[in-house]
Amino acid sequence: MRRRAVVWIVWRALRREPGLARALAGWSVVEALPALVIGHAVAGAVGGFAGGDIGSAVRWLGILAAVWAAAAIGAQRVVLVVARVVEPFRDIVLTHVVRESIEGARQEEGAAARANLQVEVARDALAAVITVVRSFLFTVAGVVIGLVTLAPEIALLVLPPFLAGLGVFLVSLPVLARRQRDFLIADERSVTAVGEIAAGLRDVVACGAEERMGDRAAGPVREQAAAGRALAAVTGMRTVALAMGGWLPLLAVLAGTPWLLRRDVTPGDVVGALAYVTQSLSPALGGLVSGLGMSGVRLVVTLDRLLTPPSIPAPRRERALRPAIEVREVAFAYGEHAAPLFENLSFTLTDGEHLAVIGPSGIGKSTLAALIAGLLVPGKGEVLAGGVDAGSLHPADRTLIPQEAYVFRGSLLENLRYHAPDTGVAAVARAVGEIGLGEFAERLGGLGGEVDPGALSAGERQLIALGRAYLAPARITILDEATCHLDPAAEARAEEAFMRRGGVLVVIAHRTTSALRAPRVLLMDGPDLALGTHQTLRENNPRYADFLDEKVPT
Ligand SMILES: Nc1ncnc2c1ncn2[C@@H]1O[C@H](COP(=O)(O)OP(=O)(O)OP(=O)(O)O)[C@@H](O)[C@H]1O
């Protein structure tokens, strides 16, 4: 379908302007003139010099120089004509993609913008393919005519190995195209995987999930390496084709020279034949092999993307609309012989739910946060976020703020809009008010005020990180003692802002007062975990009551 579409579009462009086909053919002939003339000119010049007819030799060289000059003009005109042939291709493909976009077949964010870029790439690739194939055909035609008119015996020596090399290349082309395509796709996958990890690197380090993330990236990287090796194997076929088609004819002429001389072929004709092979035939085959191998494959891969509707409908959007956490029979331990932190943990949080996790230091609260964020993998059971494995979440789908907040040198606005760069200033100002950043922003001189990370207190840094998470598009927010440097009133204000914001909120509590605000509370105080509301836990769970009594002075 793709190949037919390309041929159809090129055909339409040529039919729309019949003069275009004529101009392309005419200028291609001019461009290929040296391929036709070079052997005769060299043979004539050698014959002239050898026979003492310097005038004839110089005339032949003059003809060759004139032909090269004409070919240079021809090459320039060919570029202009090819540009006119491929321009309608750009318009037709782009119209097709935009129509699909409007009709909803591919309602991905930024699809049209990305398609525009890809269409440019495809157009350039098509121009390169047309240029290369056309140049090859006209050059080979020129060489064949030149050889046959120079000495048909030489054509007999040159053409069979050349055609064999061409055949090997054409046979290997589909496999080469497939392998190159696989390699490009594997390359993109590994870049995406590494890019996603890089985007969440701070969380990864904060949660000690380097190994897990390394494992996650290792799969695509290994696949890319395998695709690279498979590609290298067929690339060898290309070298064989080039050696057969480009260099065997040369050897055949050299080895056949005695035979040629016996059949009254002159030494000048033999040198002329060598010029045909080395200056025209071999470079033409090399150009076809590398041009089709690169531009042809790029054209096929890009058109594939453009003309085939995506088979996987944008999963991220849907997940973002239905945030939910499902922790199912999870067991986790750091290492084989370590005591398990959880043995059979299960709970579900739906959109709008808010859970506070409380428990003594070192019991595993941050570990639970990392499991929910998908930064750690449970030993048993599973953690789902938005219906998929939490480990496969895109970093933009959830926000995890650890204790030590990250801010960078730049304006307060830049710091706050880090995860949502398109947010309007009015929305940022509202978030500042909600989170309780107003006073600090005022001191800084407004949203444009410069943030100097070293000059800020830990609490101020936390407020900025909270404001940033509040504005982030993620609908799953995990605050891992992210308010520990705030005073209780500021902490309450920030948590309440997140509760009003919606989505799923998990607060790893630094103070037990967080539990009083949360509709659901998870008490971690040993392997038996208790989950309930503050009220039910207080009434039914003596450990919870003790824990609160210890922590909250009455
Ligand atoms: N990467 C790790 N490798 C091995 N053990 C770890 C690792 N991270 C944490 N631990 C251990 O796991 C246990 C739980 O740690 P975790 O940080 O989850 O507890 P916590 O309840 O969040 O503690 P705190 O309130 O002090 O932050 C602790 O004993 C800790 O030493």
PDBQT file of the ligand as one rigid body, heavy atoms in Angstrom, charges set to zero:
ROOT
HETATM    1  N1  LIG A 601      17.953   0.451  49.341  1.00  0.00    +0.000 N 
HETATM    2  C1  LIG A 601      17.857  -0.224  50.478  1.00  0.00    +0.000 A 
HETATM    3  N2  LIG A 601      18.542  -1.367  50.644  1.00  0.00    +0.000 NA
HETATM    4  C2  LIG A 601      18.458  -2.099  51.783  1.00  0.00    +0.000 A 
HETATM    5  N3  LIG A 601      17.693  -1.736  52.812  1.00  0.00    +0.000 NA
HETATM    6  C3  LIG A 601      16.989  -0.594  52.715  1.00  0.00    +0.000 A 
HETATM    7  C4  LIG A 601      17.044   0.218  51.554  1.00  0.00    +0.000 A 
HETATM    8  N4  LIG A 601      16.229   1.301  51.744  1.00  0.00    +0.000 NA
HETATM    9  C5  LIG A 601      15.711   1.149  52.973  1.00  0.00    +0.000 A 
HETATM   10  N5  LIG A 601      16.154   0.037  53.557  1.00  0.00    +0.000 N 
HETATM   11  C6  LIG A 601      15.781  -0.474  54.865  1.00  0.00    +0.000 C 
HETATM   12  O1  LIG A 601      14.409  -0.830  54.803  1.00  0.00    +0.000 OA
HETATM   13  C7  LIG A 601      13.758  -0.446  55.994  1.00  0.00    +0.000 C 
HETATM   14  C8  LIG A 601      12.598   0.461  55.656  1.00  0.00    +0.000 C 
HETATM   15  O2  LIG A 601      13.118   1.687  55.162  1.00  0.00    +0.000 OA
HETATM   16  P1  LIG A 601      12.152   2.862  54.770  1.00  0.00    +0.000 P 
HETATM   17  O3  LIG A 601      13.016   4.024  54.384  1.00  0.00    +0.000 OA
HETATM   18  O4  LIG A 601      11.172   2.393  53.800  1.00  0.00    +0.000 OA
HETATM   19  O5  LIG A 601      11.422   3.174  56.136  1.00  0.00    +0.000 OA
HETATM   20  P2  LIG A 601      10.599   4.434  56.600  1.00  0.00    +0.000 P 
HETATM   21  O6  LIG A 601       9.462   3.931  57.382  1.00  0.00    +0.000 OA
HETATM   22  O7  LIG A 601      10.286   5.286  55.448  1.00  0.00    +0.000 OA
HETATM   23  O8  LIG A 601      11.629   5.188  57.520  1.00  0.00    +0.000 OA
HETATM   24  P3  LIG A 601      11.763   6.753  57.828  1.00  0.00    +0.000 P 
HETATM   25  O9  LIG A 601      10.472   7.175  58.431  1.00  0.00    +0.000 OA
HETATM   26  O10 LIG A 601      12.906   6.831  58.774  1.00  0.00    +0.000 OA
HETATM   27  O11 LIG A 601      12.041   7.385  56.509  1.00  0.00    +0.000 OA
HETATM   28  C9  LIG A 601      14.805   0.214  56.882  1.00  0.00    +0.000 C 
HETATM   29  O12 LIG A 601      15.281  -0.769  57.786  1.00  0.00    +0.000 OA
HETATM   30  C10 LIG A 601      15.889   0.605  55.935  1.00  0.00    +0.000 C 
HETATM   31  O13 LIG A 601      17.153   0.583  56.566  1.00  0.00    +0.000 OA
ENDROOT
TORSDOF 0
